[in-house]
Amino acid sequence: MPELSRFFGIIVRMYMEAGIQHHVPHFHAYYQNEVAVYGINPIELVSGNLPKRQQRMVEAWAELHQSELLEDWDRLQAGHTPQPIAPLA
């Protein structure tokens, strides 16, 4: 699963399933042993769990980069490599 960004111990990834309708646009956020799945439009927790602080950071980052996330979703679903997205600073 391609990595899109990494910040404060959080890794953001997105699945590539070229030619297959996977689900609604979403990404996966990993922190230590926790994983959460977030929808992109709107930005919302779909499943899983992160500690509250990391959850807020992921949501803030996703709001800042929502259009880039959607572009990477389209790239991946078309079988192309995603573009890295700047970390939360």
PDB file of N, CA, C and O in Angstrom:
ATOM      1  N   MET A   1       0.855  -1.164   0.000  1.00  0.00           N
ATOM      2  CA  MET A   1       0.000   0.000   0.000  1.00  0.00           C
ATOM      3  C   MET A   1       0.904   1.231   0.000  1.00  0.00           C
ATOM      4  O   MET A   1       1.704   1.399   0.921  1.00  0.00           O
ATOM      5  N   PRO A   2       0.797   2.089  -1.006  1.00  0.00           N
ATOM      6  CA  PRO A   2       1.673   3.257  -1.095  1.00  0.00           C
ATOM      7  C   PRO A   2       1.523   4.211   0.093  1.00  0.00           C
ATOM      8  O   PRO A   2       0.422   4.464   0.583  1.00  0.00           O
ATOM      9  N   GLU A   3       2.655   4.722   0.528  1.00  0.00           N
ATOM     10  CA  GLU A   3       2.671   5.710   1.610  1.00  0.00           C
ATOM     11  C   GLU A   3       2.561   7.099   0.998  1.00  0.00           C
ATOM     12  O   GLU A   3       3.301   7.443   0.077  1.00  0.00           O
ATOM     13  N   LEU A   4       1.624   7.900   1.523  1.00  0.00           N
ATOM     14  CA  LEU A   4       1.425   9.256   1.020  1.00  0.00           C
ATOM     15  C   LEU A   4       2.144  10.293   1.859  1.00  0.00           C
ATOM     16  O   LEU A   4       2.670  11.273   1.333  1.00  0.00           O
ATOM     17  N   SER A   5       2.167  10.072   3.179  1.00  0.00           N
ATOM     18  CA  SER A   5       2.763  11.059   4.070  1.00  0.00           C
ATOM     19  C   SER A   5       3.111  10.403   5.396  1.00  0.00           C
ATOM     20  O   SER A   5       2.606   9.332   5.735  1.00  0.00           O
ATOM     21  N   ARG A   6       4.003  11.084   6.151  1.00  0.00           N
ATOM     22  CA  ARG A   6       4.410  10.599   7.459  1.00  0.00           C
ATOM     23  C   ARG A   6       4.683  11.820   8.339  1.00  0.00           C
ATOM     24  O   ARG A   6       5.442  12.707   7.945  1.00  0.00           O
ATOM     25  N   PHE A   7       4.078  11.873   9.513  1.00  0.00           N
ATOM     26  CA  PHE A   7       4.294  12.989  10.431  1.00  0.00           C
ATOM     27  C   PHE A   7       3.934  12.578  11.851  1.00  0.00           C
ATOM     28  O   PHE A   7       2.953  11.871  12.077  1.00  0.00           O
ATOM     29  N   PHE A   8       4.739  13.030  12.801  1.00  0.00           N
ATOM     30  CA  PHE A   8       4.510  12.785  14.233  1.00  0.00           C
ATOM     31  C   PHE A   8       4.205  11.320  14.544  1.00  0.00           C
ATOM     32  O   PHE A   8       3.346  11.025  15.376  1.00  0.00           O
ATOM     33  N   GLY A   9       4.898  10.416  13.887  1.00  0.00           N
ATOM     34  CA  GLY A   9       4.703   8.996  14.128  1.00  0.00           C
ATOM     35  C   GLY A   9       3.501   8.392  13.423  1.00  0.00           C
ATOM     36  O   GLY A   9       3.220   7.206  13.592  1.00  0.00           O
ATOM     37  N   ILE A  10       2.791   9.183  12.641  1.00  0.00           N
ATOM     38  CA  ILE A  10       1.599   8.742  11.906  1.00  0.00           C
ATOM     39  C   ILE A  10       2.015   8.464  10.458  1.00  0.00           C
ATOM     40  O   ILE A  10       2.731   9.258   9.848  1.00  0.00           O
ATOM     41  N   ILE A  11       1.565   7.346   9.923  1.00  0.00           N
ATOM     42  CA  ILE A  11       1.823   7.009   8.521  1.00  0.00           C
ATOM     43  C   ILE A  11       0.481   6.979   7.795  1.00  0.00           C
ATOM     44  O   ILE A  11      -0.460   6.323   8.241  1.00  0.00           O
ATOM     45  N   VAL A  12       0.403   7.692   6.677  1.00  0.00           N
ATOM     46  CA  VAL A  12      -0.827   7.742   5.881  1.00  0.00           C
ATOM     47  C   VAL A  12      -0.590   6.971   4.589  1.00  0.00           C
ATOM     48  O   VAL A  12       0.371   7.222   3.863  1.00  0.00           O
ATOM     49  N   ARG A  13      -1.490   6.024   4.320  1.00  0.00           N
ATOM     50  CA  ARG A  13      -1.389   5.185   3.120  1.00  0.00           C
ATOM     51  C   ARG A  13      -2.726   5.119   2.409  1.00  0.00           C
ATOM     52  O   ARG A  13      -3.775   5.443   2.967  1.00  0.00           O
ATOM     53  N   MET A  14      -2.652   4.684   1.145  1.00  0.00           N
ATOM     54  CA  MET A  14      -3.865   4.534   0.358  1.00  0.00           C
ATOM     55  C   MET A  14      -3.709   3.301  -0.526  1.00  0.00           C
ATOM     56  O   MET A  14      -2.646   3.081  -1.106  1.00  0.00           O
ATOM     57  N   TYR A  15      -4.759   2.503  -0.629  1.00  0.00           N
ATOM     58  CA  TYR A  15      -4.731   1.289  -1.439  1.00  0.00           C
ATOM     59  C   TYR A  15      -4.759   1.596  -2.926  1.00  0.00           C
ATOM     60  O   TYR A  15      -5.336   2.593  -3.360  1.00  0.00           O
ATOM     61  N   MET A  16      -4.128   0.726  -3.695  1.00  0.00           N
ATOM     62  CA  MET A  16      -4.191   0.788  -5.147  1.00  0.00           C
ATOM     63  C   MET A  16      -4.890  -0.480  -5.628  1.00  0.00           C
ATOM     64  O   MET A  16      -4.403  -1.584  -5.384  1.00  0.00           O
ATOM     65  N   GLU A  17      -6.005  -0.336  -6.295  1.00  0.00           N
ATOM     66  CA  GLU A  17      -6.714  -1.470  -6.880  1.00  0.00           C
ATOM     67  C   GLU A  17      -7.149  -1.079  -8.279  1.00  0.00           C
ATOM     68  O   GLU A  17      -8.331  -0.852  -8.536  1.00  0.00           O
ATOM     69  N   ALA A  18      -6.193  -1.003  -9.167  1.00  0.00           N
ATOM     70  CA  ALA A  18      -6.457  -0.569 -10.534  1.00  0.00           C
ATOM     71  C   ALA A  18      -7.527  -1.438 -11.183  1.00  0.00           C
ATOM     72  O   ALA A  18      -7.468  -2.667 -11.134  1.00  0.00           O
ATOM     73  N   GLY A  19      -8.497  -0.779 -11.786  1.00  0.00           N
ATOM     74  CA  GLY A  19      -9.539  -1.487 -12.515  1.00  0.00           C
ATOM     75  C   GLY A  19     -10.631  -2.077 -11.648  1.00  0.00           C
ATOM     76  O   GLY A  19     -11.582  -2.667 -12.160  1.00  0.00           O
ATOM     77  N   ILE A  20     -10.503  -1.925 -10.339  1.00  0.00           N
ATOM     78  CA  ILE A  20     -11.506  -2.466  -9.416  1.00  0.00           C
ATOM     79  C   ILE A  20     -12.086  -1.303  -8.617  1.00  0.00           C
ATOM     80  O   ILE A  20     -11.338  -0.492  -8.071  1.00  0.00           O
ATOM     81  N   GLN A  21     -13.398  -1.219  -8.545  1.00  0.00           N
ATOM     82  CA  GLN A  21     -14.025  -0.191  -7.712  1.00  0.00           C
ATOM     83  C   GLN A  21     -13.873  -0.631  -6.265  1.00  0.00           C
ATOM     84  O   GLN A  21     -14.573  -1.543  -5.824  1.00  0.00           O
ATOM     85  N   HIS A  22     -12.979  -0.004  -5.521  1.00  0.00           N
ATOM     86  CA  HIS A  22     -12.654  -0.429  -4.162  1.00  0.00           C
ATOM     87  C   HIS A  22     -13.761  -0.029  -3.189  1.00  0.00           C
ATOM     88  O   HIS A  22     -14.517  -0.887  -2.733  1.00  0.00           O
ATOM     89  N   HIS A  23     -13.861   1.201  -2.880  1.00  0.00           N
ATOM     90  CA  HIS A  23     -14.877   1.764  -1.990  1.00  0.00           C
ATOM     91  C   HIS A  23     -14.964   3.251  -2.318  1.00  0.00           C
ATOM     92  O   HIS A  23     -14.445   3.712  -3.335  1.00  0.00           O
ATOM     93  N   VAL A  24     -15.626   3.982  -1.439  1.00  0.00           N
ATOM     94  CA  VAL A  24     -15.600   5.435  -1.593  1.00  0.00           C
ATOM     95  C   VAL A  24     -14.175   5.900  -1.318  1.00  0.00           C
ATOM     96  O   VAL A  24     -13.434   5.203  -0.626  1.00  0.00           O
ATOM     97  N   PRO A  25     -13.773   7.049  -1.836  1.00  0.00           N
ATOM     98  CA  PRO A  25     -12.414   7.527  -1.615  1.00  0.00           C
ATOM     99  C   PRO A  25     -12.079   7.608  -0.123  1.00  0.00           C
ATOM    100  O   PRO A  25     -12.807   8.217   0.661  1.00  0.00           O
ATOM    101  N   HIS A  26     -10.971   6.986   0.244  1.00  0.00           N
ATOM    102  CA  HIS A  26     -10.567   6.958   1.650  1.00  0.00           C
ATOM    103  C   HIS A  26      -9.071   6.702   1.757  1.00  0.00           C
ATOM    104  O   HIS A  26      -8.414   6.349   0.778  1.00  0.00           O
ATOM    105  N   PHE A  27      -8.547   6.884   2.961  1.00  0.00           N
ATOM    106  CA  PHE A  27      -7.138   6.590   3.240  1.00  0.00           C
ATOM    107  C   PHE A  27      -7.040   5.935   4.603  1.00  0.00           C
ATOM    108  O   PHE A  27      -7.978   5.964   5.400  1.00  0.00           O
ATOM    109  N   HIS A  28      -5.881   5.342   4.851  1.00  0.00           N
ATOM    110  CA  HIS A  28      -5.626   4.639   6.099  1.00  0.00           C
ATOM    111  C   HIS A  28      -4.553   5.390   6.868  1.00  0.00           C
ATOM    112  O   HIS A  28      -3.546   5.798   6.290  1.00  0.00           O
ATOM    113  N   ALA A  29      -4.758   5.575   8.167  1.00  0.00           N
ATOM    114  CA  ALA A  29      -3.772   6.225   9.026  1.00  0.00           C
ATOM    115  C   ALA A  29      -3.332   5.228  10.091  1.00  0.00           C
ATOM    116  O   ALA A  29      -4.161   4.588  10.738  1.00  0.00           O
ATOM    117  N   TYR A  30      -2.020   5.101  10.265  1.00  0.00           N
ATOM    118  CA  TYR A  30      -1.434   4.159  11.209  1.00  0.00           C
ATOM    119  C   TYR A  30      -0.654   4.920  12.262  1.00  0.00           C
ATOM    120  O   TYR A  30       0.105   5.835  11.944  1.00  0.00           O
ATOM    121  N   TYR A  31      -0.842   4.543  13.508  1.00  0.00           N
ATOM    122  CA  TYR A  31      -0.057   5.109  14.604  1.00  0.00           C
ATOM    123  C   TYR A  31       0.191   3.995  15.603  1.00  0.00           C
ATOM    124  O   TYR A  31      -0.748   3.465  16.197  1.00  0.00           O
ATOM    125  N   GLN A  32       1.440   3.643  15.788  1.00  0.00           N
ATOM    126  CA  GLN A  32       1.842   2.527  16.639  1.00  0.00           C
ATOM    127  C   GLN A  32       1.048   1.282  16.248  1.00  0.00           C
ATOM    128  O   GLN A  32       1.169   0.824  15.112  1.00  0.00           O
ATOM    129  N   ASN A  33       0.255   0.729  17.134  1.00  0.00           N
ATOM    130  CA  ASN A  33      -0.509  -0.485  16.815  1.00  0.00           C
ATOM    131  C   ASN A  33      -1.949  -0.193  16.419  1.00  0.00           C
ATOM    132  O   ASN A  33      -2.760  -1.113  16.316  1.00  0.00           O
ATOM    133  N   GLU A  34      -2.270   1.062  16.198  1.00  0.00           N
ATOM    134  CA  GLU A  34      -3.642   1.465  15.873  1.00  0.00           C
ATOM    135  C   GLU A  34      -3.752   1.811  14.395  1.00  0.00           C
ATOM    136  O   GLU A  34      -2.792   2.266  13.773  1.00  0.00           O
ATOM    137  N   VAL A  35      -4.936   1.587  13.850  1.00  0.00           N
ATOM    138  CA  VAL A  35      -5.194   1.961  12.456  1.00  0.00           C
ATOM    139  C   VAL A  35      -6.607   2.514  12.359  1.00  0.00           C
ATOM    140  O   VAL A  35      -7.526   2.034  13.023  1.00  0.00           O
ATOM    141  N   ALA A  36      -6.764   3.531  11.520  1.00  0.00           N
ATOM    142  CA  ALA A  36      -8.081   4.123  11.286  1.00  0.00           C
ATOM    143  C   ALA A  36      -8.229   4.387   9.795  1.00  0.00           C
ATOM    144  O   ALA A  36      -7.252   4.658   9.097  1.00  0.00           O
ATOM    145  N   VAL A  37      -9.455   4.304   9.325  1.00  0.00           N
ATOM    146  CA  VAL A  37      -9.775   4.583   7.928  1.00  0.00           C
ATOM    147  C   VAL A  37     -10.628   5.845   7.903  1.00  0.00           C
ATOM    148  O   VAL A  37     -11.604   5.963   8.643  1.00  0.00           O
ATOM    149  N   TYR A  38     -10.247   6.789   7.042  1.00  0.00           N
ATOM    150  CA  TYR A  38     -10.948   8.070   6.928  1.00  0.00           C
ATOM    151  C   TYR A  38     -11.485   8.251   5.521  1.00  0.00           C
ATOM    152  O   TYR A  38     -10.771   8.028   4.543  1.00  0.00           O
ATOM    153  N   GLY A  39     -12.747   8.655   5.418  1.00  0.00           N
ATOM    154  CA  GLY A  39     -13.296   9.068   4.138  1.00  0.00           C
ATOM    155  C   GLY A  39     -12.683  10.408   3.766  1.00  0.00           C
ATOM    156  O   GLY A  39     -12.293  11.184   4.638  1.00  0.00           O
ATOM    157  N   ILE A  40     -12.599  10.676   2.471  1.00  0.00           N
ATOM    158  CA  ILE A  40     -11.977  11.917   2.010  1.00  0.00           C
ATOM    159  C   ILE A  40     -12.998  13.025   1.773  1.00  0.00           C
ATOM    160  O   ILE A  40     -12.702  14.197   2.005  1.00  0.00           O
ATOM    161  N   ASN A  41     -14.182  12.671   1.321  1.00  0.00           N
ATOM    162  CA  ASN A  41     -15.173  13.703   1.014  1.00  0.00           C
ATOM    163  C   ASN A  41     -16.544  13.264   1.502  1.00  0.00           C
ATOM    164  O   ASN A  41     -17.282  12.608   0.768  1.00  0.00           O
ATOM    165  N   PRO A  42     -16.892  13.619   2.735  1.00  0.00           N
ATOM    166  CA  PRO A  42     -16.219  14.508   3.679  1.00  0.00           C
ATOM    167  C   PRO A  42     -15.116  13.784   4.453  1.00  0.00           C
ATOM    168  O   PRO A  42     -15.055  12.555   4.474  1.00  0.00           O
ATOM    169  N   ILE A  43     -14.243  14.580   5.091  1.00  0.00           N
ATOM    170  CA  ILE A  43     -13.220  14.007   5.959  1.00  0.00           C
ATOM    171  C   ILE A  43     -13.932  13.503   7.202  1.00  0.00           C
ATOM    172  O   ILE A  43     -14.462  14.286   7.991  1.00  0.00           O
ATOM    173  N   GLU A  44     -13.939  12.178   7.368  1.00  0.00           N
ATOM    174  CA  GLU A  44     -14.584  11.603   8.548  1.00  0.00           C
ATOM    175  C   GLU A  44     -14.023  10.219   8.830  1.00  0.00           C
ATOM    176  O   GLU A  44     -13.617   9.497   7.919  1.00  0.00           O
ATOM    177  N   LEU A  45     -14.007   9.867  10.098  1.00  0.00           N
ATOM    178  CA  LEU A  45     -13.564   8.544  10.518  1.00  0.00           C
ATOM    179  C   LEU A  45     -14.599   7.528  10.070  1.00  0.00           C
ATOM    180  O   LEU A  45     -15.777   7.647  10.407  1.00  0.00           O
ATOM    181  N   VAL A  46     -14.163   6.527   9.308  1.00  0.00           N
ATOM    182  CA  VAL A  46     -15.054   5.496   8.799  1.00  0.00           C
ATOM    183  C   VAL A  46     -14.982   4.251   9.677  1.00  0.00           C
ATOM    184  O   VAL A  46     -16.005   3.648  10.001  1.00  0.00           O
ATOM    185  N   SER A  47     -13.763   3.873  10.057  1.00  0.00           N
ATOM    186  CA  SER A  47     -13.603   2.710  10.929  1.00  0.00           C
ATOM    187  C   SER A  47     -12.258   2.784  11.628  1.00  0.00           C
ATOM    188  O   SER A  47     -11.390   3.568  11.245  1.00  0.00           O
ATOM    189  N   GLY A  48     -12.094   1.975  12.640  1.00  0.00           N
ATOM    190  CA  GLY A  48     -10.853   1.933  13.387  1.00  0.00           C
ATOM    191  C   GLY A  48     -10.788   3.009  14.438  1.00  0.00           C
ATOM    192  O   GLY A  48     -11.785   3.654  14.760  1.00  0.00           O
ATOM    193  N   ASN A  49      -9.596   3.193  14.968  1.00  0.00           N
ATOM    194  CA  ASN A  49      -9.430   4.126  16.072  1.00  0.00           C
ATOM    195  C   ASN A  49      -7.976   4.550  16.194  1.00  0.00           C
ATOM    196  O   ASN A  49      -7.064   3.745  16.003  1.00  0.00           O
ATOM    197  N   LEU A  50      -7.771   5.803  16.509  1.00  0.00           N
ATOM    198  CA  LEU A  50      -6.466   6.340  16.865  1.00  0.00           C
ATOM    199  C   LEU A  50      -6.620   7.060  18.191  1.00  0.00           C
ATOM    200  O   LEU A  50      -7.734   7.439  18.553  1.00  0.00           O
ATOM    201  N   PRO A  51      -5.531   7.261  18.928  1.00  0.00           N
ATOM    202  CA  PRO A  51      -5.634   8.111  20.117  1.00  0.00           C
ATOM    203  C   PRO A  51      -6.170   9.486  19.707  1.00  0.00           C
ATOM    204  O   PRO A  51      -5.923   9.945  18.592  1.00  0.00           O
ATOM    205  N   LYS A  52      -6.891  10.128  20.597  1.00  0.00           N
ATOM    206  CA  LYS A  52      -7.583  11.386  20.285  1.00  0.00           C
ATOM    207  C   LYS A  52      -6.653  12.437  19.675  1.00  0.00           C
ATOM    208  O   LYS A  52      -7.019  13.087  18.696  1.00  0.00           O
ATOM    209  N   ARG A  53      -5.456  12.612  20.243  1.00  0.00           N
ATOM    210  CA  ARG A  53      -4.525  13.620  19.728  1.00  0.00           C
ATOM    211  C   ARG A  53      -4.148  13.323  18.276  1.00  0.00           C
ATOM    212  O   ARG A  53      -4.168  14.220  17.433  1.00  0.00           O
ATOM    213  N   GLN A  54      -3.804  12.068  17.983  1.00  0.00           N
ATOM    214  CA  GLN A  54      -3.424  11.690  16.626  1.00  0.00           C
ATOM    215  C   GLN A  54      -4.618  11.768  15.681  1.00  0.00           C
ATOM    216  O   GLN A  54      -4.465  12.111  14.509  1.00  0.00           O
ATOM    217  N   GLN A  55      -5.785  11.455  16.181  1.00  0.00           N
ATOM    218  CA  GLN A  55      -6.994  11.569  15.357  1.00  0.00           C
ATOM    219  C   GLN A  55      -7.200  13.014  14.927  1.00  0.00           C
ATOM    220  O   GLN A  55      -7.500  13.278  13.763  1.00  0.00           O
ATOM    221  N   ARG A  56      -7.043  13.946  15.850  1.00  0.00           N
ATOM    222  CA  ARG A  56      -7.199  15.370  15.504  1.00  0.00           C
ATOM    223  C   ARG A  56      -6.140  15.817  14.501  1.00  0.00           C
ATOM    224  O   ARG A  56      -6.431  16.602  13.599  1.00  0.00           O
ATOM    225  N   MET A  57      -4.902  15.317  14.656  1.00  0.00           N
ATOM    226  CA  MET A  57      -3.849  15.690  13.716  1.00  0.00           C
ATOM    227  C   MET A  57      -4.147  15.163  12.314  1.00  0.00           C
ATOM    228  O   MET A  57      -3.980  15.884  11.331  1.00  0.00           O
ATOM    229  N   VAL A  58      -4.589  13.910  12.220  1.00  0.00           N
ATOM    230  CA  VAL A  58      -4.912  13.330  10.913  1.00  0.00           C
ATOM    231  C   VAL A  58      -6.048  14.114  10.260  1.00  0.00           C
ATOM    232  O   VAL A  58      -5.982  14.413   9.068  1.00  0.00           O
ATOM    233  N   GLU A  59      -7.078  14.446  11.017  1.00  0.00           N
ATOM    234  CA  GLU A  59      -8.211  15.185  10.454  1.00  0.00           C
ATOM    235  C   GLU A  59      -7.789  16.577   9.998  1.00  0.00           C
ATOM    236  O   GLU A  59      -8.227  17.041   8.945  1.00  0.00           O
ATOM    237  N   ALA A  60      -6.941  17.252  10.782  1.00  0.00           N
ATOM    238  CA  ALA A  60      -6.456  18.586  10.386  1.00  0.00           C
ATOM    239  C   ALA A  60      -5.621  18.487   9.117  1.00  0.00           C
ATOM    240  O   ALA A  60      -5.780  19.295   8.202  1.00  0.00           O
ATOM    241  N   TRP A  61      -4.729  17.496   9.060  1.00  0.00           N
ATOM    242  CA  TRP A  61      -3.896  17.293   7.874  1.00  0.00           C
ATOM    243  C   TRP A  61      -4.769  17.016   6.649  1.00  0.00           C
ATOM    244  O   TRP A  61      -4.548  17.587   5.581  1.00  0.00           O
ATOM    245  N   ALA A  62      -5.760  16.136   6.809  1.00  0.00           N
ATOM    246  CA  ALA A  62      -6.622  15.772   5.680  1.00  0.00           C
ATOM    247  C   ALA A  62      -7.427  16.970   5.185  1.00  0.00           C
ATOM    248  O   ALA A  62      -7.624  17.122   3.980  1.00  0.00           O
ATOM    249  N   GLU A  63      -7.890  17.812   6.088  1.00  0.00           N
ATOM    250  CA  GLU A  63      -8.621  19.014   5.670  1.00  0.00           C
ATOM    251  C   GLU A  63      -7.730  19.921   4.826  1.00  0.00           C
ATOM    252  O   GLU A  63      -8.178  20.492   3.832  1.00  0.00           O
ATOM    253  N   LEU A  64      -6.467  20.050   5.228  1.00  0.00           N
ATOM    254  CA  LEU A  64      -5.525  20.889   4.481  1.00  0.00           C
ATOM    255  C   LEU A  64      -5.194  20.315   3.106  1.00  0.00           C
ATOM    256  O   LEU A  64      -4.886  21.062   2.177  1.00  0.00           O
ATOM    257  N   HIS A  65      -5.256  18.996   2.977  1.00  0.00           N
ATOM    258  CA  HIS A  65      -4.798  18.333   1.752  1.00  0.00           C
ATOM    259  C   HIS A  65      -5.899  17.525   1.067  1.00  0.00           C
ATOM    260  O   HIS A  65      -5.611  16.565   0.353  1.00  0.00           O
ATOM    261  N   GLN A  66      -7.139  17.904   1.277  1.00  0.00           N
ATOM    262  CA  GLN A  66      -8.264  17.142   0.734  1.00  0.00           C
ATOM    263  C   GLN A  66      -8.189  17.007  -0.788  1.00  0.00           C
ATOM    264  O   GLN A  66      -8.413  15.919  -1.318  1.00  0.00           O
ATOM    265  N   SER A  67      -7.882  18.084  -1.492  1.00  0.00           N
ATOM    266  CA  SER A  67      -7.835  17.997  -2.956  1.00  0.00           C
ATOM    267  C   SER A  67      -6.692  17.092  -3.409  1.00  0.00           C
ATOM    268  O   SER A  67      -6.843  16.360  -4.387  1.00  0.00           O
ATOM    269  N   GLU A  68      -5.560  17.128  -2.725  1.00  0.00           N
ATOM    270  CA  GLU A  68      -4.441  16.249  -3.077  1.00  0.00           C
ATOM    271  C   GLU A  68      -4.789  14.790  -2.802  1.00  0.00           C
ATOM    272  O   GLU A  68      -4.407  13.902  -3.565  1.00  0.00           O
ATOM    273  N   LEU A  69      -5.512  14.542  -1.715  1.00  0.00           N
ATOM    274  CA  LEU A  69      -5.948  13.179  -1.408  1.00  0.00           C
ATOM    275  C   LEU A  69      -6.861  12.647  -2.511  1.00  0.00           C
ATOM    276  O   LEU A  69      -6.720  11.503  -2.943  1.00  0.00           O
ATOM    277  N   LEU A  70      -7.789  13.473  -2.959  1.00  0.00           N
ATOM    278  CA  LEU A  70      -8.689  13.049  -4.039  1.00  0.00           C
ATOM    279  C   LEU A  70      -7.922  12.802  -5.335  1.00  0.00           C
ATOM    280  O   LEU A  70      -8.222  11.853  -6.060  1.00  0.00           O
ATOM    281  N   GLU A  71      -6.936  13.646  -5.630  1.00  0.00           N
ATOM    282  CA  GLU A  71      -6.110  13.441  -6.825  1.00  0.00           C
ATOM    283  C   GLU A  71      -5.336  12.129  -6.723  1.00  0.00           C
ATOM    284  O   GLU A  71      -5.263  11.373  -7.692  1.00  0.00           O
ATOM    285  N   ASP A  72      -4.758  11.856  -5.549  1.00  0.00           N
ATOM    286  CA  ASP A  72      -4.022  10.601  -5.377  1.00  0.00           C
ATOM    287  C   ASP A  72      -4.960   9.402  -5.465  1.00  0.00           C
ATOM    288  O   ASP A  72      -4.581   8.361  -6.002  1.00  0.00           O
ATOM    289  N   TRP A  73      -6.168   9.536  -4.948  1.00  0.00           N
ATOM    290  CA  TRP A  73      -7.156   8.444  -5.067  1.00  0.00           C
ATOM    291  C   TRP A  73      -7.390   8.130  -6.550  1.00  0.00           C
ATOM    292  O   TRP A  73      -7.352   6.970  -6.960  1.00  0.00           O
ATOM    293  N   ASP A  74      -7.629   9.166  -7.335  1.00  0.00           N
ATOM    294  CA  ASP A  74      -7.872   8.969  -8.764  1.00  0.00           C
ATOM    295  C   ASP A  74      -6.653   8.352  -9.452  1.00  0.00           C
ATOM    296  O   ASP A  74      -6.798   7.454 -10.282  1.00  0.00           O
ATOM    297  N   ARG A  75      -5.447   8.832  -9.110  1.00  0.00           N
ATOM    298  CA  ARG A  75      -4.229   8.265  -9.694  1.00  0.00           C
ATOM    299  C   ARG A  75      -4.108   6.774  -9.386  1.00  0.00           C
ATOM    300  O   ARG A  75      -3.866   5.961 -10.277  1.00  0.00           O
ATOM    301  N   LEU A  76      -4.277   6.435  -8.126  1.00  0.00           N
ATOM    302  CA  LEU A  76      -4.137   5.037  -7.723  1.00  0.00           C
ATOM    303  C   LEU A  76      -5.174   4.141  -8.378  1.00  0.00           C
ATOM    304  O   LEU A  76      -4.847   3.041  -8.824  1.00  0.00           O
ATOM    305  N   GLN A  77      -6.412   4.592  -8.443  1.00  0.00           N
ATOM    306  CA  GLN A  77      -7.466   3.772  -9.028  1.00  0.00           C
ATOM    307  C   GLN A  77      -7.277   3.605 -10.537  1.00  0.00           C
ATOM    308  O   GLN A  77      -7.807   2.672 -11.140  1.00  0.00           O
ATOM    309  N   ALA A  78      -6.507   4.528 -11.143  1.00  0.00           N
ATOM    310  CA  ALA A  78      -6.195   4.417 -12.569  1.00  0.00           C
ATOM    311  C   ALA A  78      -4.902   3.635 -12.801  1.00  0.00           C
ATOM    312  O   ALA A  78      -4.463   3.481 -13.941  1.00  0.00           O
ATOM    313  N   GLY A  79      -4.291   3.141 -11.719  1.00  0.00           N
ATOM    314  CA  GLY A  79      -3.078   2.348 -11.838  1.00  0.00           C
ATOM    315  C   GLY A  79      -1.790   3.139 -11.872  1.00  0.00           C
ATOM    316  O   GLY A  79      -0.749   2.615 -12.269  1.00  0.00           O
ATOM    317  N   HIS A  80      -1.846   4.407 -11.458  1.00  0.00           N
ATOM    318  CA  HIS A  80      -0.671   5.264 -11.466  1.00  0.00           C
ATOM    319  C   HIS A  80      -0.126   5.440 -10.051  1.00  0.00           C
ATOM    320  O   HIS A  80      -0.807   5.149  -9.067  1.00  0.00           O
ATOM    321  N   THR A  81       1.093   5.915  -9.970  1.00  0.00           N
ATOM    322  CA  THR A  81       1.746   6.156  -8.694  1.00  0.00           C
ATOM    323  C   THR A  81       1.219   7.452  -8.074  1.00  0.00           C
ATOM    324  O   THR A  81       1.085   8.460  -8.769  1.00  0.00           O
ATOM    325  N   PRO A  82       0.920   7.434  -6.776  1.00  0.00           N
ATOM    326  CA  PRO A  82       0.450   8.668  -6.134  1.00  0.00           C
ATOM    327  C   PRO A  82       1.597   9.653  -5.913  1.00  0.00           C
ATOM    328  O   PRO A  82       2.769   9.279  -5.908  1.00  0.00           O
ATOM    329  N   GLN A  83       1.229  10.906  -5.731  1.00  0.00           N
ATOM    330  CA  GLN A  83       2.206  11.939  -5.398  1.00  0.00           C
ATOM    331  C   GLN A  83       2.303  12.033  -3.876  1.00  0.00           C
ATOM    332  O   GLN A  83       1.284  11.934  -3.192  1.00  0.00           O
ATOM    333  N   PRO A  84       3.500  12.222  -3.338  1.00  0.00           N
ATOM    334  CA  PRO A  84       3.615  12.411  -1.897  1.00  0.00           C
ATOM    335  C   PRO A  84       2.872  13.685  -1.491  1.00  0.00           C
ATOM    336  O   PRO A  84       2.741  14.625  -2.275  1.00  0.00           O
ATOM    337  N   ILE A  85       2.395  13.689  -0.261  1.00  0.00           N
ATOM    338  CA  ILE A  85       1.691  14.852   0.270  1.00  0.00           C
ATOM    339  C   ILE A  85       2.480  15.361   1.468  1.00  0.00           C
ATOM    340  O   ILE A  85       2.931  14.577   2.303  1.00  0.00           O
ATOM    341  N   ALA A  86       2.642  16.664   1.546  1.00  0.00           N
ATOM    342  CA  ALA A  86       3.439  17.279   2.623  1.00  0.00           C
ATOM    343  C   ALA A  86       2.894  16.874   3.991  1.00  0.00           C
ATOM    344  O   ALA A  86       1.681  16.777   4.181  1.00  0.00           O
ATOM    345  N   PRO A  87       3.792  16.641   4.932  1.00  0.00           N
ATOM    346  CA  PRO A  87       3.349  16.283   6.285  1.00  0.00           C
ATOM    347  C   PRO A  87       2.776  17.481   7.021  1.00  0.00           C
ATOM    348  O   PRO A  87       2.926  18.628   6.599  1.00  0.00           O
ATOM    349  N   LEU A  88       2.123  17.188   8.120  1.00  0.00           N
ATOM    350  CA  LEU A  88       1.653  18.235   9.021  1.00  0.00           C
ATOM    351  C   LEU A  88       2.878  18.816   9.700  1.00  0.00           C
ATOM    352  O   LEU A  88       3.697  18.074  10.242  1.00  0.00           O
ATOM    353  N   ALA A  89       3.012  20.128   9.678  1.00  0.00           N
ATOM    354  CA  ALA A  89       4.205  20.758  10.247  1.00  0.00           C
ATOM    355  C   ALA A  89       3.921  21.331  11.625  1.00  0.00           C
ATOM    356  O   ALA A  89       4.815  21.899  12.253  1.00  0.00           O
TER     357      ALA A  89
END
